[in-house]
């Protein structure tokens, strides 16, 4: 599973580990991606999304209807369809 938020599009960041002797090695800052299930009244079913913590706040602010509509408009192949 790719570490990418379906709502915000946030992906991993990259940087350096810096040791005490100041040697640098590459590292990765992963996004806090969660699987979250939302009820969408207009679709009459649940939708499961892979969202970051910021994505969850976005859904709370804008509403699940607007977010799902935006995902469909973007043509996101998996708008979180669940097999039920």
N, C-alpha and C positions, 0 to 999 in steps of 0.2 A: 504494500500500500504506500503510495507516495505521500510524503509529509507535506500536503498542500491543503489549505483551507478552501472549501468550495464557495464560500461567501466572499471573503476578502481577497482570495488568491495568494495569500501569504505563503511563502516557501522558506526553506532553510537559509540561514545566513552563514557566512564563512568568515573565519578570522584566524587568530593565532593563539596557541597556548604559549605563555611566556614563563619560563622557569626562573628559579632564583638566580641562576647564572646568566639570565637573559637570553637563553637559546630559544628560538622560536620554532614551533611545529604547527602544522595546519590543524584546525579543528572546525567543528560544525555546530552551529547554534540551531537546534531543532525548534520548530513551532509546536506549541501546545495544542495538538490536534485531538479532538474528542469525537466519538460517534454519538450523535444526539438525535433523538426521535421526536418529531413534531407532528401534531395533528393539524391538517390543512382542511378547513371546513369547505372551501370551494371545490376541492378534489374529492372530499368525502373519504379520505384515507390518511394514514400516517406516512410521513416522509422521513427517511433517515439521511442525515447529512454528516459529512466530515467537516467539522468547524473548529476553528481556533477559539481561544477564550475571547478574543476581540470579536470574532464572528458571532458568538453567542450574544454578546452585548449589542451587536448590530441588529440581530434578529429581534431582540427585546425592544429595541428602539423603533425600528421601522415596521416590524410586524412580519410574521411568517408569510402572509399572502404576498406582500410586496417583494420579499426576498425570493420566493419561489417563482414569481412572475419574471423577475430579473434574470434568474438562472435559466428559465425557459427561453427568454429573449436572447440571451447570450449563446444559446444552443449547447449548453452544457449537457453532453450526452447522458450522463447519469444525474438526473435531478433528484437523486435519492430514492428512486423507485424501490419499493420493497415487494417481495414476491408474494404478497397476500392479495 
